[in-house]
Amino acid sequence: MRRVASILAVLVLLLVFGLWWLRGGERTGDRQGPPIVLAAASLQESLQAAAQAWAAKGHAVPVLSFAASPALARQVEAGAPADVFVSADEEWMDTLQGKGLLRPGSRADLLGNTLVLIAPAASTSGIAIAPGFPLAKALGNGRLALADPTGVPAGRYAKAALERLGVWNAVSDRIVSGDSVRAALSLVARGEAPFGIVYATDALAENKVRVVAAFPPSTHAPIVYPLAILKASRSADAEPLRAFLLSPEAAAIFRRHGFTVVRR
């Protein structure tokens, strides 16, 4: 799975460089092209809707590239020509900030989310989340779908929650992990895993799964999506787009897609 994730990260990086070349890149010194936004995979529907609302105001439609936060952060570290980064956790944003890759003063907490246990929509299995809950037994001969718990935010939140509830050791050898939370979601949607752990917003975006139960917020670190302009940004629209994403209008869009909005 890690090899697949690495290949996907390279492909996304090549795509971003291609988009940069198409908009003129260093060859023209163009600072008026649409901003390139690198965003966590779980933001796909909501950020696309926000981008359309932004474009309706007369701006160029932002170029959106979605992947797991660690893959995107590594692209930034490698010099990918992007303007805005939205991470699914603070750790990957901290990494870029520590390396001086963010525009000073541009970082802000944008959204929050909830962690949920999901099953295929046709499934009738039910289980209550509580300390020591029998997740391993509920899996039967199947596996638990997670985003990669070694680096992807959704997977790390899931592992922390299961550890806090005392059931991680019972299921740690029953995990099937994806390179992003959407990969884990897809495994459950296709019926390849009887249960998975994703964000509530992912479950809302996929009608082939249902929410079995929500994990108490006390079982994991707060789920926070920070955004920032990258220090290497060359788009004149980067700061206005950032301001829009932090606006009440954008907040209403994100709420419709199931996110909570961080109070500032």
N, C-alpha and C positions, 0 to 999 in steps of 0.2 A: 504493500500500500504506500509506503514512503517513497518507493521508486516512482510509482504512478503520480504521487503528489508533486515530486520534483519535476517530472516531465510536464505536468500541467502548468506548473509555475513558470517553466521556461516558455511554453507556448503562449501564456498570457503576456509574459514580458515581451516576446516578439510581436504580439498583436499591438501592444501599447507603443512600441517603437515604430511599427508600421503606421499607426494612426498619427503619430507625431510627424513622421515624414510626409504624410499626405496633407497635413495642415501647414506645412512649410518649414517647420523645425528651425534649425540654426541657419539654414540656407537663406532665409529671407528676413530673419530677425523679427518675424511676425509676432506681435504681442496682442493681437486682436482676435486670434482664433478661439474657439470654444475651449473652456477649461477641461482638462482630463481629470476625472475623479476615480481614484482607486478605493473601492468600498467592500466591506465585508459581505459575503455571499447572502447572508440573511436579510440584507437591505434591498434585495433586488426589486421587488414590486413597489415598495414604498418610495425608494429613491428615484425609480423611473417615473413615478407619478409626480414627485416633487420637481423633477427635471422638466417635465412637460408644463407644469404650472409656471416654472421659471421662464421657459421659452415663450409661453403665452404673453409674457410682459415685453416681448420684443428682443430678447436675448438669443444668442445662438444656443442650440441644444447642447448641453454638456456631453462629452464623451465619457460613458460610464463603463468601468471594467470591474467585474465582480469575481472574487475568489476568497479563499480563506485568508484571514488577517496575517498569519505568518508569511504566506507566499507573497502577499502584497508588500509587506514590510521589507522583505528581502529584495524585492524589485526596486524599492526606493533606495535601499542601501547600494544596489548595483548601478544606480544612476538612471533609472527609468525616468523619462521626461513626463512627469505628472505634476499636477497642480494642487490637488486636495486629496487627503487621505482620511478615510473614516474607518476606524478599527472597531472590532466587536469586544475589545477589552482594553484596559488601560496599559497593560504590560507591554504590548507591542508598540503602542504610542510612546511609552516611556523609553523604549529601546531607541526609537528614532530621535526622540528629544535629547537623549543622552549623547547621541552622536552628532548633535548639532544640525540635524536635517530638517527641522521645522522652522517656519518663519516665527520669530519671537513674538509673543503676544497673541498668536492666532489660535492657539489650542483652546478648546472649550468642550465640556461634556454636552452631548446632544440628546441621547436617548437611553432608555432602560428597557429591559425585557424580562420575561419569566421563563423558567425552565420547566418543561413538561415531559411526561412519559406518554408515548403514543403507541398505537397499534393500528394494523390495517383497518380500514373503515368497516369491512365486513366481519371483523372479529367481534366476538361477544365476551372476550376475556376481561375480567375486572380485577383490580388489585388496588388496595389502599396504601398510600405511601406513609410509612411510619418507621421508627427505629426497628431494625431487624426484619423488615417486611420480606416475604418469601419470593423475591424476584427470581432467584435461580430456579425454584420449583415452577414458577409460572412460565419460564422460558421453555420448559420441556426439553426437546431435543434441538431447539432453535438457539439463535444467538441474539445478543443485544447490540443494536446498531448505535454507534456513537461517532461523532467527529473525532479525529485523532486526539486522544487524551494527553499525548506528550507535547502538544504545541498549539492545536487549534482551540480558541477560547471556549466554544461550546462543549468540546470534549473535556477540557480542564474543569469547567463548571460541573459537568456531569460526574466526573470522577470524584471531585471534592464532595458533592452531595451524597454519593453512594458511600464514600468513606465515612462521612459524618453520621450517616444512618446505620453504619456497621454492616453493610452488605457488599462492599467492593470485593473483598477477598473471595466471596462465594461466586462472583460472576466474572472476575478479572480474566479467567481463561475461556470465557464464553463471549468475548467481545469481537464484533466485526466493525472495524473502523474505516471511515471515509476521510478523504482529504479536506472535506468541508462539512458543515452542518447540512447543507443541501444534499450531499452524497448520502449521509445517514438517513435523511428524510426519504430519499428515493428508494433506499433498500426496504424500508417499511412499506412505502406506497406500492411497491412491486410485489409485496408479500414474501420477500426473501428473508425477512427477520420478523419475528412475532411482536417484538417491542423495540422501541428506540427512544432516545432522549434527545430532544431538540428544543429550540425556542418556541414559545407559544405562537409567535408570528409566523414561523415556518409551517406549523400545523394549520394555521388559519389560511395559508396560501395553497394548501394541498388538500383537495377534497377526497383523496383516496386514503387518508388517514383520519383517525379520531383521537382526541385527547382522553387518555385514561385517568390521569390525575396530574396535578401540579406539585412541584417540589416546593416546600416552604422556603422562603427567601433566606431563612436563618441557616440553611444547610450548605450554602455556598457564598462566595464573595458577591457583592452587588454586581449585577450585570450592567455595565456602563459602556456606551458607545461614544468615545471622544472623536472629535474631528479637528483637523488643523490644515493650514496651508503649508505646503512644502517649501523649504528655503529656496529650492531651485526653480520654483514656479515662474513661468514667463507669461502667463495669461493675465490680461488686465481685468478679466471678469472673475478671477479667483476670489478676491475679497468680497465683491458684491454677491457672489454665489454663496459664500460662507455666511454672510449676513442674512440672506434669504433662508437658508437652511435652519438658521437659529430663530427665525421669525414666527409669530403666531400663525401665519398662513400655512407655513410648512408644518408647524406643530400639529395642526388639524389634520393634515394629510397623513402624518406618521401615526397619529392616534387611530385613524380609520383602519390602518393596517395592523393594529394591535400593540403598537409600542407605547410605552410611557415616555413622557417628555421631562427631561431633567429641569428642575427649577434653577434659574440663574439669578 
